[in-house]
Amino acid sequence: MSGRLKVFLGMAAGVGKTYRMLQEGQAELVAGRDVVIGYLEPHDRPETSEQARGLEVVPRREVEFRGTVLAEMDLAALLERDPELALIDELAHTNPPGMTNSKRYEDIAAALAAGIDVYSTVNVQHLESLNDQVAELTGVRVRETVPDSVLGGADEVVLIDLTPEALIGRLQAGKIYPTQNIDAALNNFFKIENLAALREVSLRQVAQDVERRVRLVYSAAEPVGTRESERVSADTAKAVGERLLALVRPQPSSQRLVRRAWRSAQRLGSDLDLLWVKPPGVLIEGEVEDQVTALRRLASVLGATLLIEEHDDVVAAAARVAKERGITYIMVGEAPPAKGLARLREPLPQRLMRAASPGVDVRIVATRGMKGEGTGR
């Protein structure tokens, strides 16, 4: 039997995710469960360290990386210890080379598969689909990300909420970072407007998660024959019938389009296909190959499908693929301003709407200052 995953989600460091995880772990210990700390990152916060007192700690595994000895979570030792519940901090952590898995969420998946319940923590900016949105809001690009499916697959998600003003007060009181780092944090990531935006994103994320879980419960449990069950069944059938297609190109700006498209697909309860219409004669090598690989990797993380069709007419190819795969929504990136005679050509979205089957919506995703060309030609 697989273990259950509970994730404590926050808008930023210092809101109290790890503290709450330890607090609930202590409660489970008092209730008689076998609880261990698989990995804890107290960040030199005395209150957090105090909350861990009395909990058994699985010894860490030392790994040398670039001349530094790192103390990482020892997955093998945790599995051998086989507790009922493991507290494993920092879901988005990247393991150094030489470890069993490259990411901590993969370690957690192994623990769950072994029947161990896991409590873990993560900040909302680490969700893969929010990577571009967070970068636009804060000016900081988060490098360590977690597939949204990890959070979506959790049995329970708990939002650890704190007002931006309260979080800044904790920062100024030295409860988050050392004194010498406070001014830099206040002038960068911990600006009031950044925290307010991240809090809104966190609240929206959890609201969507709750809505999805309620929808699943209703569709699975509602008695057949009631008016409400008929309505839910109709809504579910409609959602299952939706399918979204995003037109991409092998360039960095397409990754933002993919993440936006995935978020839209989640709201619709639909599948997501990505399509690159490759011009004849273009070779998948060098920079093009690197960007295609990056798109494949992102598609794999998000659970999307990347299609590559060779054709000299992107509209004709997209319309054919949309018809074959039952697409109901097509998303395209914002095209750069046309130059010369290209200004006289009908824009891509309008050409797509005329060529696609009736009932297919076309949506444009704004670049919002991102560098690189759009998907239009």
ZAKELUM-402251 format. One line per 8 residues: number of its first residue (from 0); for each residue x, y, z of C-alpha. Coordinates in Angstrom, 3 decimals. Example, Ala and Ser with C-alpha at 12.3 -4.5 7.8 and 13.67 -1.06 7.14 Angstrom:
REM residues 2
0> 12.300:-4.500:7.800  13.670:-1.060:7.140 .
REM end
This chain:
REM residues 377
0> 0.000:0.000:0.000  1.376:3.387:-1.005  2.098:6.047:1.587  0.220:9.343:1.795  1.802:12.697:0.974  1.009:15.929:2.802  2.603:19.126:1.486  2.906:22.404:3.393 .
8> 2.833:25.179:0.783  3.934:28.775:1.314  4.537:31.971:-0.628  8.161:32.432:0.472  10.845:31.414:2.915  10.042:32.191:6.540  6.254:31.800:6.542  6.494:28.772:8.833 .
16> 6.206:25.722:6.578  8.951:23.687:8.243  7.813:24.737:11.716  4.259:23.579:10.966  5.511:20.312:9.478  7.511:19.586:12.639  4.606:20.645:14.820  2.292:18.164:13.134 .
24> 5.012:15.509:13.230  5.257:15.968:16.986  1.483:15.576:17.268  1.654:12.324:15.302  4.442:11.091:17.590  2.341:11.846:20.672  -0.530:9.972:19.029  1.660:6.867:18.950 .
32> 2.923:6.844:15.376  6.508:5.976:14.404  7.859:9.333:13.163  11.333:10.232:11.910  13.001:13.232:10.306  14.238:12.126:6.899  15.692:15.559:6.147  15.437:18.885:7.939 .
40> 16.772:22.285:6.904  16.283:24.538:9.967  18.203:27.457:8.346  19.757:28.255:11.739  16.355:29.262:13.115  16.273:28.409:16.852  12.478:28.125:16.982  12.483:25.573:14.162 .
48> 15.316:23.568:15.693  13.514:23.531:19.042  10.386:22.166:17.387  12.420:19.179:16.141  13.524:18.209:19.652  12.627:14.609:20.515  12.111:13.457:16.936  14.408:10.701:15.664 .
56> 16.675:11.825:12.821  17.789:9.467:10.070  21.567:10.042:9.636  22.472:11.949:6.504  24.636:10.720:3.659  27.799:12.695:2.936  28.544:13.389:-0.713  31.491:15.310:-2.124 .
64> 30.575:17.803:-4.831  32.989:20.322:-6.349  35.355:20.101:-3.424  32.642:20.468:-0.794  31.190:17.734:1.398  27.388:17.936:1.400  25.120:16.224:3.930  22.135:14.935:1.957 .
72> 19.128:12.808:2.792  20.012:9.111:2.834  17.147:7.454:0.987  18.484:3.937:1.490  18.779:4.487:5.249  15.246:5.891:5.392  13.814:2.922:3.512  15.708:0.512:5.762 .
80> 14.426:2.322:8.870  10.884:2.037:7.421  8.977:4.450:9.703  5.251:5.121:9.522  5.839:8.811:8.829  8.886:10.671:7.492  9.304:14.454:7.630  11.252:15.495:4.538 .
88> 11.926:19.207:4.094  12.387:21.104:0.799  10.475:19.165:-1.827  12.140:21.045:-4.717  15.736:20.334:-3.653  18.165:19.143:-6.318  20.435:16.292:-5.243  24.122:16.367:-6.168 .
96> 25.534:13.851:-8.669  26.025:10.388:-7.239  22.738:10.226:-5.365  20.068:7.643:-6.154  17.764:10.285:-7.667  18.437:13.717:-9.103  15.550:15.431:-7.261  14.161:15.156:-3.748 .
104> 10.597:14.723:-4.973  11.834:11.506:-6.619  13.230:10.375:-3.255  9.847:11.132:-1.712  8.111:9.123:-4.440  10.320:6.152:-3.529  9.411:6.520:0.151  5.709:6.688:-0.699 .
112> 6.019:3.603:-2.911  7.522:1.788:0.082  4.399:2.570:2.116  5.889:5.432:4.163  3.717:8.506:4.760  5.576:11.748:4.031  5.167:15.353:5.156  7.103:17.845:3.005 .
120> 7.413:21.586:2.298  7.621:23.770:-0.805  7.208:27.405:-1.840  4.749:28.201:-4.626  7.462:29.712:-6.840  8.989:26.251:-7.252  6.018:24.923:-9.249  7.145:24.386:-12.833 .
128> 4.092:25.955:-14.495  4.489:29.146:-12.420  8.175:29.636:-13.253  7.647:32.418:-15.795  4.875:34.114:-13.831  7.034:34.298:-10.702  9.983:35.633:-12.717  7.749:38.374:-14.143 .
136> 6.340:39.264:-10.721  9.586:39.281:-8.755  12.394:39.604:-11.293  13.922:36.409:-9.873  14.129:33.230:-11.969  13.753:30.147:-9.753  16.061:27.366:-10.954  14.792:24.483:-8.826 .
144> 11.281:23.463:-9.901  8.817:20.685:-9.137  6.351:19.214:-11.644  2.857:20.418:-10.802  1.781:16.777:-10.870  3.714:16.230:-7.623  1.563:18.773:-5.795  -1.530:17.619:-7.653 .
152> -0.866:14.039:-6.572  -0.512:14.935:-2.889  -3.221:13.602:-0.615  -3.359:16.914:1.228  -2.003:20.425:0.583  -1.879:22.843:3.518  -1.374:26.553:2.820  0.815:28.256:5.423 .
160> -0.402:31.814:5.002  1.119:34.997:6.373  0.554:38.627:5.397  3.469:40.327:3.614  3.722:42.817:6.490  3.995:40.025:9.062  6.623:38.209:6.992  8.704:41.364:6.624 .
168> 8.409:41.854:10.385  9.806:38.355:10.900  12.631:39.149:8.486  13.527:42.408:10.245  13.483:40.616:13.603  16.189:38.248:12.325  13.906:35.200:12.333  14.494:34.292:8.668 .
176> 18.028:35.308:7.612  21.169:36.417:9.465  21.338:40.142:10.259  23.897:40.843:7.534  21.512:39.499:4.844  18.358:41.366:5.876  18.868:44.592:3.903  19.671:42.709:0.690 .
184> 16.541:40.555:1.105  14.339:43.607:1.720  15.675:45.306:-1.411  15.193:42.251:-3.615  12.876:39.266:-3.207  11.206:40.479:0.015  9.780:43.701:-1.394  6.208:44.200:-0.220 .
192> 4.832:44.130:-3.774  6.626:40.846:-4.529  5.268:39.178:-1.417  1.743:40.444:-2.061  1.836:39.011:-5.588  3.241:35.683:-4.391  0.611:35.460:-1.679  -2.119:35.953:-4.259 .
200> -0.573:33.233:-6.440  -0.423:30.868:-3.443  -4.047:31.485:-2.504  -5.162:30.955:-6.089  -3.117:27.765:-6.386  -4.678:26.232:-3.293  -8.165:27.370:-4.333  -7.724:25.605:-7.675 .
208> -6.451:22.520:-5.884  -9.496:22.475:-3.595  -11.845:22.954:-6.554  -10.203:20.060:-8.405  -10.472:17.753:-5.396  -14.116:18.647:-4.817  -14.870:17.979:-8.470  -13.210:14.567:-8.237 .
216> -15.116:13.698:-5.070  -18.458:14.683:-6.581  -17.846:12.834:-9.848  -16.790:9.689:-7.963  -19.294:9.667:-5.118  -22.539:11.352:-6.223  -25.448:8.850:-6.614  -26.505:8.292:-10.199 .
224> -29.953:9.623:-11.056  -30.028:12.771:-8.938  -30.280:16.142:-10.636  -26.947:17.235:-9.119  -25.158:14.088:-10.277  -26.516:14.590:-13.773  -25.188:18.154:-13.786  -21.763:17.096:-12.506 .
232> -21.633:14.249:-15.004  -22.440:16.675:-17.803  -19.747:19.090:-16.625  -17.248:16.247:-16.324  -18.077:14.966:-19.788  -17.599:18.457:-21.194  -14.223:18.814:-19.451  -13.060:15.431:-20.716 .
240> -13.980:16.577:-24.245  -11.733:19.653:-24.124  -8.234:19.474:-25.587  -5.700:22.278:-25.894  -3.001:22.750:-28.539  -0.098:25.203:-28.116  1.932:26.203:-31.167  5.613:26.366:-30.235 .
248> 8.971:26.934:-31.866  12.462:25.860:-30.743  13.233:29.050:-28.827  13.280:29.991:-25.115  10.122:32.152:-25.281  8.058:29.082:-26.163  8.640:27.669:-22.701  6.588:30.494:-21.231 .
256> 3.804:29.727:-23.701  3.909:26.052:-22.702  3.593:26.850:-18.991  0.685:29.242:-19.603  -1.004:26.678:-21.832  -0.596:24.000:-19.172  -2.194:26.223:-16.537  -5.114:26.838:-18.897 .
264> -5.411:23.113:-19.585  -5.582:22.428:-15.854  -8.411:24.918:-15.409  -10.273:23.316:-18.304  -9.565:19.804:-17.066  -8.134:19.043:-20.512  -5.112:17.413:-22.099  -2.346:19.497:-23.674 .
272> -0.552:18.959:-26.979  2.398:21.031:-28.189  3.010:21.440:-31.906  6.054:22.691:-33.754  5.480:23.022:-37.487  9.011:22.548:-38.757  9.750:24.247:-42.083  11.063:21.805:-44.738 .
280> 14.847:21.673:-44.786  15.340:22.860:-41.206  17.696:20.459:-39.439  17.280:19.547:-35.778  20.848:20.201:-34.744  22.894:22.728:-32.805  20.817:25.405:-31.065  17.600:24.065:-32.604 .
288> 18.284:20.619:-31.155  19.021:22.134:-27.726  15.722:24.031:-27.734  13.745:20.995:-28.940  15.313:18.959:-26.136  14.328:21.662:-23.637  10.749:21.602:-24.953  10.626:17.806:-24.729 .
296> 11.910:17.944:-21.161  9.341:20.577:-20.157  6.546:18.638:-21.879  7.584:15.507:-19.986  7.617:17.336:-16.654  4.159:18.803:-17.217  2.638:15.694:-18.785  2.087:17.250:-22.225 .
304> 2.736:15.748:-25.669  5.198:17.377:-28.096  4.410:16.876:-31.787  6.693:17.872:-34.675  5.136:18.191:-38.126  7.166:19.152:-41.221  5.174:21.533:-43.411  5.632:24.842:-45.200 .
312> 2.264:26.174:-44.008  1.907:26.416:-40.239  -1.821:27.178:-40.462  -2.663:24.199:-42.659  -0.593:21.852:-40.496  -2.058:23.180:-37.240  -5.628:22.948:-38.568  -5.097:19.339:-39.661 .
320> -3.540:18.324:-36.323  -6.307:20.135:-34.430  -8.975:18.228:-36.355  -7.226:14.859:-35.963  -6.745:15.256:-32.205  -10.079:16.854:-31.372  -8.580:20.177:-30.308  -10.975:22.776:-28.882 .
328> -8.460:25.504:-27.946  -5.351:26.686:-29.806  -2.845:28.939:-28.032  -0.215:30.959:-29.871  2.492:33.330:-28.719  2.345:37.031:-29.414  4.132:37.734:-32.702  6.710:40.532:-32.994 .
336> 5.684:43.620:-35.010  5.588:42.781:-38.706  7.985:44.559:-41.053  7.838:45.405:-44.732  5.299:43.553:-46.863  4.624:41.171:-43.962  2.460:43.929:-42.464  -0.070:43.323:-45.240 .
344> -0.434:39.645:-44.354  -3.349:38.508:-42.229  -2.175:37.748:-38.647  -1.709:34.120:-37.638  -4.609:33.983:-35.098  -7.122:35.148:-37.732  -5.778:32.640:-40.288  -6.038:29.879:-37.693 .
352> -9.643:30.789:-36.838  -10.628:30.615:-40.513  -8.800:27.330:-41.135  -9.709:25.463:-37.935  -12.872:23.461:-37.455  -15.970:25.263:-36.096  -15.934:25.534:-32.311  -12.137:25.843:-31.986 .
360> -11.084:28.904:-29.966  -7.768:30.656:-30.636  -6.037:32.505:-27.801  -2.938:34.730:-27.818  -0.413:34.644:-24.970  1.299:37.990:-24.449  5.096:37.997:-24.302  5.163:40.527:-21.416 .
368> 8.664:41.620:-22.260  10.101:38.136:-22.789  12.828:38.065:-25.373  12.530:36.001:-28.538  10.099:35.688:-31.426  6.519:34.577:-31.149  4.995:31.569:-32.862  3.498:33.554:-35.698 .
376> 4.831:33.630:-39.217 .
REM end
